Amino acid sequence: MDISITELQFDEHGLIPAIVQDIRTGKVLTLAYMNKESLQKTIETKETWFFSRKRKKLWNKGETSGNKQKVRKIAYDCDGDALLVYVSPLGPACHTGEETCFYQSLYAEEEPVHDIIYQVVDIIKNRRQHPTEGSYTAYLFEKGVDKILKKVGEETSEVIIGAKNADKQELTSEIADLTYHVLVLMEHAGVTLDDIKAELKRRHMEKEGQEKDA
């Protein structure tokens, strides 16, 4: 279901809260406010525009810092009085230089790990571009694809053994090892996590279409 801007529920000041989320990692980057004009400019330019309640004016995220946010999707909640803006950030979201404005904890039973795969990917990419002495990842890239494939094969065998041993911790550890080496292979071959997601989505949509036609 789609609605127009005029059907959204703006508050008595003509504003609506906009939660900005990294479409790649799922991290919440910031909470800001939009009015109808800034929302329209966001849609038109595909960059985030907000209304500053303090300065009483529109502002374009990253206009001075260069840390713009490319808008990929805008969703709204069930009451139409809050927005969720999915973006591809081109730099830190917070004026402090932090990746997200929500970098301070008030309470934490455990740290969220929803973006850990992307953190590992970034480290792998960095090790390839800036190899350091003693780095195992840099060593794999130095030895080339045959060494990487050999390790993928070895770790695949270890996963099978772990599964046959019916040991959850062992299997978990071996799957983590295999995942890491597959990520190294992906970086070497230029395959990204987004490529994998797109392929899985394509297959899912194709399967859903076949089920509907059945």
N, C-alpha and C positions, 0 to 999 in steps of 0.2 A: 504494500500500500504506500502510495506517495501522496504528499500534501504540498501545498505551496507555502511560501514564507508567510503570507498573510494569515494562514491558518494556525501557525505556531502560537504558543501562549507566552507572550512577552510580559514581564512584570510591570508594575505601575510606573517604572522609570523607562520603560521601553527596552528592557534588556532581557537576555536569556543566557544562562550559564552554558559554557562550551568546554567540555572535557576534551583535551587533546591527547591522542594516544598514538604511539609509534606502531604503524601497521606491520612492521617487520618483527619486532620483539614483543609487542603487547604492553610495553611499559607506558604507564600514564605519565605524560610529560608536564602538563600544566593544567590549571583551571583558570579560564578567563571569561570575559563577557562579550557578547555581541549584541548590537542592535540590528535593525533591519538593513541599514545601509552597509554596515561592516560585513554582515552575512552575505549580502548580495555581491559585494566586492570580492569576498572569499570565493564564492562560486564562479564569478567571472574570471578572476585572475588565477584561480587554483592555488592561491597562497593564503595563509591565515591572516585575517584582518580582525582586530578586536576594537572594543570601545573602552577607553581608559576612564574609569569612574573618578579617578583623582584629577586627571588633566582635562576631562570632559571633551575628549576628541578621539578620533579614530587613529589607530596605529597598526602598521604592517610589521608583523614579527620578522626580525632580521633585517629591517630596512637599513640600520646603521651597522650592525654587527656582522651581517652576512649570513647569520644562522637562520635562514628562511625555513619554512615548513611547506613542502609540496603536498597539497591536499589530494587524497586518493578517494575518500568517501566521507559523506556526512550523514549520520543517522540521528534519529530523535527518539525520545522515550515514549512510553505508552500514553502519557498525558500531553505530549507535545510541548513540554515546558523546560526541556534540557536537551542539549546537543552533544553528540559524540563525534569528534572530528578525527578521522584516521589520516595520519600524515607520514611522509617520508622526510625526516628531519635532515637538514644540511649542516647541522652543528648542534651544540648544546641548547637546551630549551631554557635553562635558567640563566638569569643575568649574572649569577655568581660564577658561571662557567661549568656548573654541574650539568650532567646529561639531562636530568629531570629536576623540576622544582621540588619534588617529593623525595629528597635525599636524606632527610632527617627522620629518625624514628621516635615515636612517642611510646610505642609498645610493639614488641616483636617476640612471639613465641618461637618463630623460626623464620629465616630469611627466604623469600620467594625465589624459586629457581626457574621461572618460566622462560627466561632468556639465556640460560646457561649455554645452550647449543650455539647461539650467536656469539657469545663471549669466547667460546672455544674457537669458533671459525675466525674471529678477528685476531686471536692470538696466532693461529696457524698462518693466516695471511701475513701478519707482521713478521713472523719468523722466516717466511719465504722472501719477503722484501728486504728484511734487515736481519740476515743470519747472524747469530751470536755463537761464540765458541762454547762447546759443551751442550748445545741445544739438540735434543734428539730429533725434533721436528725439522730443524735446519739440515741435519744429517740425512734425513730421508729425502729431502728435496735435492740435496747435493748428489746422492747416489742415483736418483732418477726413478722412472716409473717401474722398472723391473723390481727394484728393492721394495717399493711401495706395494706393488702387487703381491710380492712374496709375503709381506707382513699381513696383508688382507687375507691371503689364503691361510696362513698360520692361525690368525685370530679366528677365522671362520671355523677351523677345526677345533679350536679351544672352546668355542661356543657350543659346538655339538657335544663335546666331552662333558662340559658343564651341565648341559641339559640331561644327558644320559646318567650323570651322577645324582640327579635330582637334588642338587644343592643350590638353593636360591641365591645365596650370597656369592657363590662361585660363578653361577650363571650371570648374575648381575654384573660382576666384575669383568667377565669375559665379553659380555655385550658392550660394556663401556669401552673396552679396549678396541673391539671391532669397529664401533662407531667412530672413535677417534681416527683410526687408520683409514676408514672410508671417507671421512671429512678431509683428510690429507690428500687422498686420491682425487676427490672432487675439486679441491683447490688446484691440484696439478693439471687437471683436465679442463678447468674452467666451468665446471658445473656448480651452480649455486643452490642453496636451500630453497630459494624462490622457484628455481627450475623444477625441483623435486615436488614442491607444493603444487605448482601449476599442473604437473603431470598427474599427480594423485587426484587433483580436482577434476581434471579432464576425464579421467577414468570413472570417477564417482558420478559425474554428470551423465556420462555415457551409459553407465549401468542403470542410473535412475530412469533415464529415457527409455531404455529397453524394458524395464519393469512396467512402466506406464503403458507401453505399447503392447505388452503381453496380454 
